[in-house]
Amino acid sequence: MYSQKLMHAIPPSESNRGVTTLPIRGAMSDATPGKAVAIPPPSAEFLVLLTFAVDLIMIAAALVCATSSDKHLAFRTVASDIFRGPYSTYILTGIGVFMVTLGYMGGYNRQRFFSSTQSLQVVMKSTCAWMVVYLALSLAFKFQPPVSRYFFVFSFLNSLVFLSAWRLTFCHVLLESKWNVAFRKKAIVVGWSKESDILFDKILRDPGHAYEVIGCTPSAHGKFWVRPPSQVSILGDYHSLQEIMEEHKPDIAIMADLDPMMGEIIALANLCVRENVQFKVIPSYFQTLSSGLHLEHVSGVPVLGVSKLPLDHMFNRIVKRTVDVAGALVGLLISAPIILLFGYLIRRESPGPIFYSQARSGMGGKSFNIYKLRSMKLDADAKGARFAVENDPRCLKIGAFMRKWNIDEVPQFWNVLIGDMSLVGPRPERTENVKTLKGEITHYNARHFARPGVTGYAQVNGLRGNTDLTARLKYDLYYLENWSVFLDFYIMARTFLKQKNAY
């Protein structure tokens, strides 16, 4: 909370007052003689219709290819026969179910067209959901002739590849053409807080972001909690908001005042309604797990609070644990020869035990012993526990290689199998460090709401070893709030590709 820091609130800079709104990046200028006329951006409706049409073509192509991709299939290979007779049932039903699934999964939310990550997530989720529904329909209605298992496998793979390739290409074209600018919503911020800084920084770093901050005003108290960045214009004072909205015509007004009076909130909300502007509030009183905020009704009374996290639901926990057990068994089988090889190399360089165990803090703060291949000298902790640093003199020669490629972590598949850890989750910290960190870093213990992981979202983003623990916590909390089995697979895949700060 920042309420206790009111005395440090910053008044708006007089030098910035009255500055006009920042121009939208990528805005097209009027045509001038001798210059090519800029192509106007397409309408939102056109983009959605175009995406829908190409999706339909890609899905149809994927299913048609599946009917003739294996000699064991009962389908005819002549194109004219595929859409005739009983074979058309598989194609048309599959297309219909897939398009409905894409729509249900948010595949036609136009803001997702500009994010490659969100596009891939939608394709993966939709393809998996479609396969389950399509298979259930074929069994329930007993399609004739019976659907071959090869058809399902090739349909799944073809759809995944065709749709992913098309959506990623489309995303790249939109970003390169700067058409995404035309679909951004113009926002003004009332007051400026630490959360506003975070929001603005995220917007600047995301090329496919949905908003353009065109300026801000001080709060009703005439102050800012944090000085706005130099790129953000101060459009005027709080009492000129109506004139500011009439002049700049924003789509959204975001209240970032940390100490508003109820009357001020209602007045600003009413002003937004009159000016046809969306009204939003940055939830400053919820400094952690805020993406789980939901409005609930208790006996008819609206109550805002943090709802359950994804892993609080029993079904999600069962899915995650099933993936963990299967992954741990496969990991132990594959890693057995790796452990033998590197165990020999460790013993040859530094006689002594090849395994290293250490007490770590797990789910709910419960302590457990984590297992690793020893990557450091036997006396590495003689002067107390320390984070590993680049070119750490305590590290063995073979140990540096193991840490870079996460080979020292493979014995933790045993921790996963016995339930102390998960394949993916916040990395476990030493128990003695947790006692200190939970008092120094706000909400640090929230990362213990789930099992710790062999790898984690913070680690694949380079936050490991001697890096900022507060930044690492933000990634851990994001993972807890946005968990899905697809996010787990995404993190596991990136683990093998990212070696930043791996020392």
C-alpha positions as CSV (number, residue, x, y, z in Angstrom):
1,M,0.0,0.0,0.0
2,Y,1.1,3.5,-0.6
3,S,-1.5,5.4,1.5
4,Q,1.0,6.0,4.3
5,K,3.2,7.9,1.8
6,L,0.7,10.6,1.0
7,M,3.1,13.3,2.3
8,H,5.5,12.3,-0.5
9,A,2.9,12.9,-3.3
10,I,4.4,14.8,-6.2
11,P,2.6,17.9,-7.6
12,P,2.4,18.1,-11.3
13,S,5.3,19.8,-13.1
14,E,4.3,23.3,-14.2
15,S,6.6,22.8,-17.2
16,N,4.4,19.9,-18.4
17,R,1.0,21.4,-17.7
18,G,-1.1,22.0,-20.8
19,V,1.2,20.1,-23.1
20,T,-0.8,18.5,-25.9
21,T,-1.3,14.8,-26.3
22,L,1.6,12.7,-27.6
23,P,1.1,11.6,-31.2
24,I,0.1,8.0,-31.6
25,R,3.2,6.0,-32.8
26,G,2.9,5.0,-36.4
27,A,0.0,7.5,-37.2
28,M,-0.3,8.2,-40.9
29,S,0.3,11.7,-42.1
30,D,-1.7,13.4,-44.8
31,A,-0.6,12.8,-48.3
32,T,1.7,15.4,-49.8
33,P,2.7,15.9,-53.5
34,G,5.5,13.6,-54.6
35,K,4.9,11.1,-51.7
36,A,3.1,7.8,-51.9
37,V,-0.4,7.8,-50.2
38,A,-0.4,5.7,-47.1
39,I,-2.7,2.7,-47.2
40,P,-5.5,3.2,-44.7
41,P,-5.8,0.5,-42.0
42,P,-8.6,-2.0,-42.5
43,S,-11.6,-2.0,-40.3
44,A,-11.8,-4.2,-37.2
45,E,-14.7,-6.1,-38.8
46,F,-12.7,-6.7,-42.0
47,L,-9.8,-8.2,-39.9
48,V,-12.2,-10.5,-38.1
49,L,-13.9,-11.6,-41.3
50,L,-10.5,-12.2,-43.0
51,T,-9.2,-14.2,-40.1
52,F,-12.4,-16.3,-40.0
53,A,-12.3,-17.0,-43.8
54,V,-8.6,-18.0,-43.8
55,D,-9.1,-20.1,-40.6
56,L,-11.9,-22.0,-42.4
57,I,-9.7,-22.6,-45.5
58,M,-6.8,-23.8,-43.3
59,I,-9.0,-26.2,-41.3
60,A,-10.7,-27.5,-44.5
61,A,-7.2,-28.1,-46.0
62,A,-6.0,-29.8,-42.8
63,L,-9.0,-32.2,-42.8
64,V,-8.8,-32.9,-46.6
65,C,-5.1,-33.7,-46.3
66,A,-5.9,-36.0,-43.4
67,T,-8.3,-38.1,-45.6
68,S,-5.5,-38.9,-48.1
69,S,-2.4,-38.9,-46.0
70,D,-2.2,-42.6,-45.2
71,K,-2.8,-45.7,-47.3
72,H,-4.6,-47.4,-44.5
73,L,-7.4,-44.9,-44.5
74,A,-10.8,-45.9,-45.8
75,F,-11.2,-42.4,-47.5
76,R,-10.9,-41.9,-51.3
77,T,-8.0,-39.9,-52.5
78,V,-9.8,-38.3,-55.4
79,A,-10.6,-34.7,-54.4
80,S,-14.1,-34.8,-56.0
81,D,-15.0,-37.9,-53.8
82,I,-13.9,-36.3,-50.6
83,F,-16.8,-33.8,-50.5
84,R,-19.3,-36.4,-51.9
85,G,-21.3,-39.0,-50.0
86,P,-20.5,-40.0,-46.5
87,Y,-17.0,-38.6,-46.6
88,S,-18.3,-35.0,-46.6
89,T,-19.7,-35.7,-43.1
90,Y,-16.3,-35.8,-41.5
91,I,-15.1,-32.7,-43.3
92,L,-18.1,-30.5,-42.8
93,T,-18.7,-31.6,-39.2
94,G,-15.0,-31.1,-38.4
95,I,-15.0,-27.6,-39.9
96,G,-18.1,-26.6,-38.1
97,V,-17.0,-27.8,-34.7
98,F,-13.5,-26.3,-35.1
99,M,-14.9,-22.8,-36.0
100,V,-17.2,-22.9,-33.0
101,T,-14.3,-23.9,-30.8
102,L,-12.1,-21.1,-32.1
103,G,-14.8,-18.6,-31.4
104,Y,-15.4,-20.0,-27.9
105,M,-11.7,-19.8,-27.1
106,G,-11.5,-16.2,-28.0
107,G,-9.8,-16.7,-31.4
108,Y,-11.6,-13.8,-32.9
109,N,-10.7,-11.2,-30.3
110,R,-9.0,-8.8,-32.6
111,Q,-6.4,-7.7,-30.0
112,R,-5.0,-11.2,-30.0
113,F,-4.3,-10.9,-33.7
114,F,-1.3,-8.7,-32.7
115,S,0.3,-11.1,-30.2
116,S,2.2,-14.2,-31.5
117,T,2.1,-15.7,-28.0
118,Q,-1.7,-15.3,-27.6
119,S,-2.2,-16.5,-31.2
120,L,-0.3,-19.7,-30.5
121,Q,-2.1,-20.3,-27.2
122,V,-5.5,-19.9,-28.9
123,V,-4.5,-22.3,-31.7
124,M,-3.2,-24.9,-29.2
125,K,-6.1,-24.8,-26.9
126,S,-8.7,-24.8,-29.7
127,T,-7.0,-27.7,-31.5
128,C,-6.9,-29.8,-28.3
129,A,-10.5,-29.0,-27.4
130,W,-11.7,-29.6,-30.9
131,M,-10.1,-33.1,-31.0
132,V,-11.8,-34.1,-27.8
133,V,-15.2,-32.8,-28.9
134,Y,-14.9,-34.2,-32.5
135,L,-13.9,-37.6,-31.2
136,A,-16.9,-37.6,-28.8
137,L,-19.3,-36.7,-31.6
138,S,-18.0,-39.5,-33.8
139,L,-18.5,-42.0,-31.1
140,A,-21.9,-40.7,-30.0
141,F,-23.3,-40.6,-33.6
142,K,-21.4,-43.5,-34.9
143,F,-20.2,-42.0,-38.2
144,Q,-20.2,-44.3,-41.1
145,P,-17.9,-45.5,-42.4
146,P,-16.1,-45.6,-39.0
147,V,-13.5,-42.8,-38.6
148,S,-10.0,-44.1,-38.7
149,R,-7.6,-43.3,-35.9
150,Y,-5.1,-42.1,-38.5
151,F,-7.6,-39.5,-39.6
152,F,-7.8,-38.1,-36.1
153,V,-4.0,-38.0,-35.6
154,F,-3.3,-36.4,-39.0
155,S,-6.2,-33.9,-38.6
156,F,-4.8,-32.8,-35.2
157,L,-1.3,-32.4,-36.5
158,N,-2.3,-30.7,-39.8
159,S,-4.6,-28.3,-38.1
160,L,-2.0,-27.4,-35.5
161,V,0.7,-26.7,-38.1
162,F,-1.6,-25.0,-40.7
163,L,-3.3,-22.7,-38.2
164,S,-0.1,-21.8,-36.3
165,A,1.8,-21.0,-39.5
166,W,-1.1,-18.8,-40.8
167,R,-1.8,-17.0,-37.5
168,L,1.9,-16.3,-36.9
169,T,2.3,-14.9,-40.5
170,F,-0.8,-12.8,-40.0
171,C,0.5,-11.4,-36.7
172,H,3.9,-10.5,-38.3
173,V,2.2,-8.7,-41.2
174,L,0.0,-6.7,-38.9
175,L,2.8,-5.6,-36.6
176,E,5.1,-4.8,-39.5
177,S,2.4,-2.7,-41.3
178,K,1.7,-0.8,-38.1
179,W,-2.0,-1.4,-38.5
180,N,-2.1,-2.4,-34.9
181,V,-1.9,1.4,-34.1
182,A,-5.3,1.9,-35.5
183,F,-6.8,-0.6,-33.1
184,R,-5.3,0.7,-29.9
185,K,-7.6,2.3,-27.4
186,K,-6.5,5.8,-26.4
187,A,-6.3,6.1,-22.6
188,I,-5.8,8.9,-20.1
189,V,-4.7,8.2,-16.6
190,V,-6.1,10.2,-13.7
191,G,-3.4,10.4,-11.1
192,W,-0.2,8.5,-11.4
193,S,1.0,5.7,-9.2
194,K,3.6,3.0,-9.1
195,E,1.1,0.7,-10.8
196,S,0.8,3.3,-13.6
197,D,4.5,3.1,-14.1
198,I,4.3,-0.7,-14.4
199,L,1.4,-0.5,-16.8
200,F,3.1,2.1,-19.0
201,D,6.3,0.1,-19.1
202,K,4.4,-3.1,-20.1
203,I,2.8,-1.1,-22.9
204,L,6.1,0.2,-24.2
205,R,7.6,-3.2,-24.3
206,D,4.7,-5.0,-26.0
207,P,4.5,-4.3,-29.7
208,G,1.0,-5.7,-29.9
209,H,-0.4,-3.9,-26.9
210,A,-4.0,-2.8,-26.9
211,Y,-3.7,0.7,-25.4
212,E,-2.0,4.1,-26.1
213,V,-1.5,6.3,-23.1
214,I,-2.1,9.8,-24.6
215,G,-1.6,11.7,-21.4
216,C,-2.6,12.1,-17.7
217,T,-4.0,14.5,-15.2
218,P,-3.3,14.8,-11.5
219,S,-5.7,13.4,-9.0
220,A,-8.6,15.4,-7.4
221,H,-6.0,16.4,-4.8
222,G,-3.9,18.0,-7.5
223,K,-1.0,15.7,-7.0
224,F,0.7,12.6,-8.4
225,W,1.9,9.7,-6.2
226,V,4.8,9.1,-8.6
227,R,6.1,11.5,-11.2
228,P,4.8,10.5,-14.7
229,P,7.5,9.5,-17.2
230,S,8.7,12.3,-19.6
231,Q,7.0,10.6,-22.5
232,V,3.5,11.1,-20.9
233,S,2.0,14.5,-21.3
234,I,0.1,16.2,-18.5
235,L,-3.1,17.3,-20.3
236,G,-4.4,19.7,-17.7
237,D,-5.8,19.6,-14.1
238,Y,-8.4,17.3,-12.7
239,H,-11.2,19.9,-12.9
240,S,-10.7,20.2,-16.6
241,L,-11.4,16.5,-17.3
242,Q,-14.5,17.2,-19.3
243,E,-12.8,19.7,-21.6
244,I,-9.9,17.3,-21.9
245,M,-12.2,14.4,-22.9
246,E,-14.0,16.6,-25.4
247,E,-10.7,17.7,-27.0
248,H,-8.7,14.4,-27.1
249,K,-11.6,11.9,-27.3
250,P,-10.1,9.1,-25.3
251,D,-11.6,5.6,-25.3
252,I,-10.7,4.8,-21.7
253,A,-10.1,6.8,-18.5
254,I,-8.0,4.9,-15.9
255,M,-8.1,6.1,-12.2
256,A,-4.8,5.5,-10.5
257,D,-5.4,7.7,-7.5
258,L,-4.5,5.7,-4.4
259,D,-6.7,7.7,-1.9
260,P,-9.9,8.7,-3.8
261,M,-13.1,9.7,-2.0
262,M,-16.1,7.8,-2.9
263,G,-17.8,10.9,-4.3
264,E,-14.8,11.5,-6.6
265,I,-15.0,7.9,-8.0
266,I,-18.7,8.3,-8.7
267,A,-18.3,11.7,-10.3
268,L,-15.5,10.4,-12.6
269,A,-17.6,7.4,-13.5
270,N,-20.6,9.5,-14.3
271,L,-18.4,11.9,-16.4
272,C,-17.1,8.9,-18.4
273,V,-20.7,7.7,-19.1
274,R,-21.7,11.2,-20.3
275,E,-18.6,11.4,-22.6
276,N,-18.9,7.7,-23.8
277,V,-15.6,6.8,-22.3
278,Q,-14.8,3.5,-20.6
279,F,-14.0,3.9,-16.9
280,K,-11.4,1.6,-15.3
281,V,-9.6,1.6,-11.9
282,I,-6.1,0.2,-11.2
283,P,-6.8,-2.0,-8.1
284,S,-4.1,-0.5,-5.8
285,Y,-5.5,-2.2,-2.7
286,F,-4.7,-5.6,-4.3
287,Q,-1.0,-5.7,-4.6
288,T,-0.8,-9.4,-5.3
289,L,-2.8,-12.0,-7.3
290,S,-4.8,-9.1,-8.8
291,S,-5.6,-10.9,-12.0
292,G,-7.9,-13.1,-10.0
293,L,-10.1,-10.1,-9.0
294,H,-13.7,-10.8,-9.7
295,L,-16.9,-9.1,-8.8
296,E,-19.1,-11.4,-6.9
297,H,-22.6,-11.0,-5.4
298,V,-23.2,-11.9,-1.8
299,S,-27.0,-11.9,-1.1
300,G,-27.3,-9.4,-3.9
301,V,-24.5,-7.1,-2.7
302,P,-21.6,-6.7,-5.1
303,V,-18.2,-7.6,-3.5
304,L,-14.8,-7.2,-5.2
305,G,-12.2,-9.7,-4.1
306,V,-9.5,-12.3,-5.2
307,S,-11.2,-15.4,-6.4
308,K,-9.6,-18.9,-6.5
309,L,-6.4,-19.4,-8.4
310,P,-6.4,-21.9,-11.3
311,L,-4.6,-24.5,-9.2
312,D,-7.1,-24.2,-6.4
313,H,-9.5,-26.2,-8.6
314,M,-9.4,-29.9,-8.1
315,F,-9.5,-30.8,-11.8
316,N,-6.6,-28.6,-12.6
317,R,-4.5,-30.1,-9.8
318,I,-5.3,-33.6,-11.0
319,V,-4.2,-32.7,-14.6
320,K,-1.0,-31.0,-13.3
321,R,-0.1,-34.0,-11.1
322,T,-0.8,-36.5,-13.9
323,V,1.6,-34.6,-16.2
324,D,4.1,-34.4,-13.3
325,V,4.1,-38.1,-12.6
326,A,4.3,-39.1,-16.3
327,G,7.0,-36.5,-16.9
328,A,9.0,-37.6,-13.8
329,L,8.9,-41.3,-14.9
330,V,10.1,-40.5,-18.4
331,G,12.6,-38.0,-17.0
332,L,14.1,-40.6,-14.6
333,L,14.3,-43.2,-17.4
334,I,16.0,-40.8,-19.8
335,S,18.3,-39.2,-17.3
336,A,19.7,-42.4,-15.8
337,P,22.6,-42.7,-18.3
338,I,23.1,-38.9,-18.0
339,I,23.5,-39.2,-14.2
340,L,25.9,-42.1,-14.6
341,L,28.1,-40.1,-17.1
342,F,28.2,-36.9,-15.2
343,G,28.5,-38.7,-11.9
344,Y,31.7,-40.2,-13.2
345,L,33.0,-36.8,-14.4
346,I,32.2,-35.2,-11.0
347,R,34.0,-37.9,-9.1
348,R,37.0,-37.6,-11.4
349,E,37.3,-33.9,-10.9
350,S,36.3,-33.7,-7.2
351,P,36.3,-37.0,-5.2
352,G,33.3,-37.2,-2.9
353,P,29.5,-37.7,-3.2
354,I,28.0,-37.0,-6.7
355,F,24.6,-36.0,-5.3
356,Y,23.9,-32.9,-3.2
357,S,20.9,-32.4,-1.0
358,Q,19.6,-29.3,0.7
359,A,16.6,-28.2,2.7
360,R,14.2,-26.1,0.7
361,S,10.8,-24.5,1.3
362,G,8.0,-26.2,-0.6
363,M,4.2,-25.9,-0.9
364,G,2.7,-24.2,2.1
365,G,6.2,-23.4,3.5
366,K,6.8,-27.1,4.3
367,S,10.5,-28.0,4.2
368,F,11.8,-30.9,2.0
369,N,15.2,-32.1,0.8
370,I,16.0,-31.2,-2.8
371,Y,18.4,-33.4,-4.8
372,K,21.0,-32.2,-7.4
373,L,24.1,-33.4,-9.1
374,R,26.9,-31.8,-7.2
375,S,28.2,-28.9,-9.3
376,M,30.5,-27.2,-6.7
377,K,33.4,-28.1,-4.5
378,L,32.8,-29.9,-1.3
379,D,33.5,-26.7,0.8
380,A,31.3,-24.4,-1.3
381,D,29.2,-23.5,1.7
382,A,32.0,-23.2,4.2
383,K,31.4,-19.4,4.5
384,G,27.6,-19.7,4.5
385,A,24.9,-19.9,1.8
386,R,25.4,-17.6,-1.2
387,F,23.8,-17.2,-4.6
388,A,25.9,-18.5,-7.5
389,V,27.6,-15.7,-9.6
390,E,29.2,-15.7,-13.0
391,N,32.5,-17.4,-13.1
392,D,31.9,-18.6,-9.5
393,P,35.3,-19.9,-8.1
394,R,33.4,-22.5,-6.1
395,C,32.0,-24.2,-9.2
396,L,33.6,-27.3,-10.7
397,K,34.7,-27.2,-14.4
398,I,32.1,-29.8,-15.3
399,G,29.7,-28.1,-12.9
400,A,29.6,-24.9,-14.9
401,F,28.6,-26.9,-18.0
402,M,25.9,-28.7,-16.0
403,R,24.4,-25.6,-14.6
404,K,24.3,-23.9,-18.0
405,W,22.3,-26.8,-19.4
406,N,20.3,-27.5,-16.2
407,I,21.9,-31.0,-16.1
408,D,22.5,-30.6,-12.3
409,E,18.7,-30.5,-11.8
410,V,17.8,-33.9,-13.3
411,P,17.8,-35.8,-10.0
412,Q,14.8,-33.6,-9.0
413,F,12.6,-35.8,-11.2
414,W,12.6,-38.0,-8.0
415,N,11.4,-35.0,-6.0
416,V,8.6,-34.6,-8.5
417,L,7.7,-38.3,-8.4
418,I,7.3,-38.4,-4.6
419,G,5.2,-35.2,-4.6
420,D,7.6,-32.6,-3.1
421,M,7.9,-30.7,-6.4
422,S,6.3,-30.2,-9.8
423,L,7.9,-30.1,-13.2
424,V,7.0,-26.4,-13.4
425,G,6.5,-23.9,-10.7
426,P,8.3,-21.3,-8.6
427,R,11.9,-22.4,-7.9
428,P,12.3,-23.5,-4.2
429,E,14.3,-21.3,-2.0
430,R,16.5,-22.3,1.0
431,T,14.4,-22.4,4.2
432,E,16.8,-20.0,6.0
433,N,16.5,-17.5,3.2
434,V,12.7,-17.6,3.2
435,K,12.6,-16.5,6.9
436,T,14.4,-13.4,5.9
437,L,12.9,-12.7,2.5
438,K,9.3,-13.0,3.6
439,G,9.9,-10.0,5.8
440,E,11.8,-8.0,3.3
441,I,9.7,-8.6,0.1
442,T,6.0,-8.0,0.3
443,H,3.9,-11.0,-0.6
444,Y,7.0,-13.3,-1.0
445,N,5.2,-16.2,0.7
446,A,2.5,-16.1,-1.9
447,R,4.8,-18.1,-4.2
448,H,4.4,-21.1,-1.8
449,F,0.7,-21.5,-2.9
450,A,1.8,-24.2,-5.3
451,R,4.5,-26.9,-5.4
452,P,7.9,-25.6,-6.4
453,G,9.2,-26.6,-9.8
454,V,12.2,-28.1,-11.5
455,T,11.9,-25.1,-13.8
456,G,9.8,-22.0,-13.7
457,Y,8.6,-18.9,-15.5
458,A,11.1,-16.6,-13.8
459,Q,14.0,-18.9,-14.8
460,V,13.2,-19.1,-18.5
461,N,13.0,-15.3,-18.5
462,G,16.6,-15.1,-17.2
463,L,15.8,-14.5,-13.5
464,R,17.9,-17.1,-11.8
465,G,21.0,-17.1,-9.6
466,N,22.0,-13.6,-8.3
467,T,19.2,-11.7,-9.9
468,D,16.5,-9.3,-8.6
469,L,14.2,-11.3,-6.2
470,T,11.4,-8.8,-6.5
471,A,11.3,-9.2,-10.3
472,R,11.5,-12.9,-9.9
473,L,8.5,-12.9,-7.6
474,K,6.4,-11.0,-10.2
475,Y,7.0,-13.8,-12.7
476,D,6.2,-16.4,-10.1
477,L,2.9,-14.7,-9.2
478,Y,2.0,-14.3,-12.9
479,Y,2.5,-18.1,-13.3
480,L,0.2,-18.8,-10.3
481,E,-2.5,-16.5,-11.6
482,N,-2.3,-17.7,-15.2
483,W,-1.5,-21.4,-14.9
484,S,-2.6,-23.7,-17.7
485,V,-1.2,-27.0,-18.9
486,F,-0.2,-25.2,-22.1
487,L,1.8,-22.7,-20.1
488,D,3.6,-25.5,-18.4
489,F,4.6,-27.1,-21.7
490,Y,5.7,-23.7,-23.0
491,I,8.0,-23.2,-20.0
492,M,9.4,-26.7,-20.3
493,A,10.2,-26.2,-23.9
494,R,11.9,-22.8,-23.2
495,T,14.0,-24.4,-20.4
496,F,16.2,-26.1,-23.0
497,L,16.7,-22.9,-25.0
498,K,17.4,-20.3,-22.4
499,Q,20.8,-20.2,-20.6
500,K,20.7,-16.5,-19.5
501,N,22.2,-16.2,-16.0
502,A,22.7,-20.0,-15.9
503,Y,25.8,-20.1,-13.7
